[in-house]
Amino acid sequence: MKILERINLFSENNPKNSKIKKIIDKLPDNITITKEMLTMLGNSTTNVIIDNDFKNSYYVFMNDKIYLSNKENNKYTRVCLIAHECVHSIQNKILQWFNFILSNLELLAFFLCAVLIFFDKSKNISFLVYTCIWAISVLVRSILEIHAVYKSIYLSKKYLDIKISKNDAKDITNVYSYQAKVLFPLFFISLFYAKMIRLVILTTIFKIF
């Protein structure tokens, strides 16, 4: 595939994406799609809430709810985006708790370590401990997100196979799959940019002091 053709796959004005959008527009609304996907996954406990004020769609494991942005109802990628959150809803809860605890612990460790380094109190050990917490936190979150990204492609195809023709489902899934592979590095950066900035700041402080 030529570079320009690949770039065009990300434009909603692309004839292929316009065709996909017309097909997706015929599918049920977002909340119906979400509930049907949850049923396909054997999940009967997760609640779904939709609101125009939500900027993005996301899953909160502590109250077992998927929050849907109504703004995404017109996007041709909405099936895959919904599938992503549905996959999160069935992921291991122990791993999700671990991710939650580590994320907060990393933030706390950053401030504590910065203070200790500044006052030259066990700065080598402090920096090592923070780096370990940072690395484990990123690893756990990466496991959850990588699993959700790739599992969502298969769930999308399974859902589309039921709702539309096999050929149309295959075409749409191919676009979803390609975009997921290309955009994953940017997605990864968006997830961890704050952690990366904190690591850079702490490394700089460590070297200076």
Protein Blocks (a to p, Z undefined) as FASTA:
>chain_A
ZZklmmmmmpckbmklmmmmmmmmmpccfklmmmmmmmmnopakbccdddfklmbdcddf
klopacddfklmmpcklmmmmmmmmmmmmgcfklmmmmmmmmmmmmmmmmmmmmmmmnop
aklmmmmmmmmmmmmmmmmmmmmmmmmmmmmmmmmmmmmmmmmcfklmmmmmmmmmmmmm
mmmmmmmmmmmmmmmmmmmmmmmmmmmZZ
